Structures are given as C-alpha cells and as structure tokens.
Amino acid sequence: MTALNQPGILLALPAASRYQLWKLSGDAPAVRAALARLQQWADGEQAVVCIGQPVADLLGVQVPGLRNFPAINGPQGPLALTPHALCLWLRGNDQGDVLRLSREAAALLAPAFSREKVVDCFRHGWNGKDAVRDLTGYEDGTENPQDDDAVHAAIADGMGPGLDGGSYFAVQQWLHDMDAFARMSALQKDHMIGRRLSDNEELDDAPESAHVKRTAQESFSPEAFILRRNMPWWKVQPDGSDAVGAIFAGFGRSFEAFEAQMRRMAGEEDGIADGLFQMSNPVTNAYYWCPPMRDGRIDLRALGL
C-alpha cells in the first residue's frame, strides 16, 4: 500500500486560504473521537491537517521528528513560542469556500478542540505557477524547488508506515511595518531583499544581511531546501487601521532545513541579522506534523488511531 502526501502541500497556492489554530479543550478520549471525525472529513487538499506536539503529549505518543518550535533569539529578542494543538490550512477558490470549510471543521472538532486563532490569507501578484508577491511588492517563492525536487524537499520517506508521505511544517505569522518600509529608499528596499523590485534580478552587490543571501538554500551544509507556501494576510484593527504581513509556511522532510535558515536569519551564526527584521517580525512561531494519506484519508496511525 503506497503512502501519499496530503495533496494540498504540493499543489499551487489557492486564491484564498485560512489558518485555523486550535487548542485542546477535552480529554484524550474526546480528542481521539474528534480526530476520527476529522480523519473522515479532511481530504488533504482543501483541508490540510497539521498536528501539534500538544496532541501527541495528550495521547501519550511520540511522533518521530515532531517537536515544539525551538528557542531562537532575533534582533529584538527571543522569538515568540506559540504552540497550538492543531492547525488546519483551509484552501479555496474564494472566501466563501474557506468560510464553509471553516464552519464544517469547527462542528467536527467541538468540544475537544477550541479555536484559538484565525488568519485569513489571499494570493497576491501570482505568476501563474509557484510564486506570489508579498505586500511589499517583492516576489515570494522565486527559489522554491520544483517537481521532484519539491517532493524531496517537502515530503518524508524511509521512515516507515504512517510516517512516509508526511511533512514537517513550520508556520510563522510575520507582521509588517509598512510605514517603516515606505520610509526606505528604493535601493535600501532592494538591498534588504537582495533582489531588484523592478525585475526580480538578484543583486551581486547586496549586503550580507540581504534576505536572499541569508536564506540561500544551497549555501548551508547540508543544503537546506524547503518548500514555501507563503501568502499575505490582512486584518482590519478595532481602530480601523490595517494590520498586514505574510504567513511563512515551510514544508520539509524534517525541521532541520527550516531551523538552519531561521537561526542564520536571526544572526545566531555570524551576528548578521536578516534585513527583513528592519520592517517585519514573526509574532507567532510553531511547528506541526502533517500526516500522510492512506486510502484517501488522513493517516493517523502514528497517533494510535
């Protein structure tokens, strides 16, 4: 029997998506029952299921490779550790699709899980293939691995039944300071990213702090390739102002490649922090395990289901 990844991981970005983040609100039997209902409902495409360490802890199981987000010090201090029991990445052609999926999931998971946070995302400046544009205008996803390389970067194998076809998922909500970005000159913006906004060409003379240089996947040993599925988010605040940013969504065959990149971005490696921190910071940081598929359903054997 062939283990398969959840198809939404490798498919092109949807027009609209929602991250539903859940905390535990029931005991182990209630959680098992809710996960069994979720297993029957989720297709891995419109609803990508991502399990957090708190679920494994409650059920008394150890999922190989799953752990909580590590302690990392960024330029402004320690990155926030924001673990959740469950993350659902809901994907649709429009916001109505996402809302329908969101309501269905909530009905299935109650009362064992309580929804703690929702982040709505949208596709912006899509190139029709793999890359989108961040709200700064810069292309996001230029260096994403493609085809077989994407599968190798994002999907685990050689781990055994119930694990092969799974993926290890790092999720961060980055909050942009668009006023700070607006105050930068065009050259400062290009040097922060390491590419020209006008044509997306990489700059040979960019500083060592440029994001492109900090995260060049082939520059690590071993190479640190991950599959990014980043999307912008936007929320109107109670005072009427706009909060905007990006969801970093990185799928890997383990957490190692993402963690190597994040530690270098934070400056742990050489004291040089990524230029992105000049106008953006991750306000949430969490790790999840995305189970594989089996016979068209989410495979939860690793959780004892």
Rosetta blueprint (number, residue, H / E / L):
1 M L
2 T L
3 A L
4 L E
5 N L
6 Q L
7 P H
8 G H
9 I H
10 L L
11 L L
12 A L
13 L L
14 P L
15 A L
16 A E
17 S E
18 R E
19 Y E
20 Q E
21 L E
22 W E
23 K E
24 L E
25 S L
26 G L
27 D L
28 A H
29 P H
30 A H
31 V H
32 R H
33 A H
34 A H
35 L H
36 A H
37 R H
38 L H
39 Q H
40 Q H
41 W H
42 A L
43 D L
44 G L
45 E L
46 Q L
47 A E
48 V E
49 V E
50 C E
51 I E
52 G L
53 Q H
54 P H
55 V H
56 A H
57 D H
58 L H
59 L H
60 G L
61 V L
62 Q L
63 V L
64 P L
65 G L
66 L L
67 R L
68 N L
69 F L
70 P L
71 A L
72 I L
73 N E
74 G E
75 P L
76 Q L
77 G E
78 P E
79 L L
80 A L
81 L L
82 T L
83 P L
84 H L
85 A L
86 L E
87 C E
88 L E
89 W E
90 L E
91 R E
92 G E
93 N L
94 D L
95 Q H
96 G H
97 D H
98 V H
99 L H
100 R H
101 L H
102 S H
103 R H
104 E H
105 A H
106 A H
107 A H
108 L H
109 L H
110 A L
111 P L
112 A L
113 F E
114 S E
115 R E
116 E E
117 K E
118 V E
119 V E
120 D E
121 C E
122 F E
123 R L
124 H L
125 G L
126 W L
127 N L
128 G L
129 K L
130 D L
131 A L
132 V E
133 R E
134 D L
135 L L
136 T L
137 G L
138 Y L
139 E E
140 D E
141 G L
142 T L
143 E L
144 N L
145 P L
146 Q L
147 D H
148 D H
149 D H
150 A H
151 V H
152 H H
153 A H
154 A H
155 I L
156 A L
157 D L
158 G L
159 M L
160 G L
161 P L
162 G L
163 L L
164 D L
165 G L
166 G L
167 S E
168 Y E
169 F E
170 A E
171 V E
172 Q E
173 Q E
174 W E
175 L E
176 H E
177 D L
178 M H
179 D H
180 A H
181 F H
182 A H
183 R H
184 M L
185 S L
186 A H
187 L H
188 Q H
189 K H
190 D H
191 H H
192 M H
193 I H
194 G L
195 R E
196 R L
197 L L
198 S L
199 D L
200 N L
201 E L
202 E E
203 L L
204 D L
205 D L
206 A L
207 P L
208 E L
209 S L
210 A L
211 H H
212 V H
213 K H
214 R H
215 T L
216 A L
217 Q H
218 E H
219 S H
220 F L
221 S L
222 P L
223 E L
224 A L
225 F L
226 I L
227 L E
228 R E
229 R L
230 N L
231 M E
232 P E
233 W E
234 W E
235 K E
236 V E
237 Q L
238 P L
239 D L
240 G L
241 S L
242 D E
243 A E
244 V E
245 G E
246 A E
247 I E
248 F E
249 A E
250 G E
251 F E
252 G E
253 R L
254 S L
255 F L
256 E H
257 A H
258 F H
259 E H
260 A H
261 Q H
262 M H
263 R H
264 R H
265 M H
266 A L
267 G L
268 E L
269 E L
270 D L
271 G L
272 I L
273 A L
274 D L
275 G H
276 L H
277 F H
278 Q H
279 M L
280 S E
281 N E
282 P E
283 V E
284 T E
285 N E
286 A E
287 Y E
288 Y E
289 W E
290 C E
291 P L
292 P L
293 M E
294 R E
295 D L
296 G L
297 R E
298 I E
299 D L
300 L L
301 R H
302 A H
303 L H
304 G L
305 L L
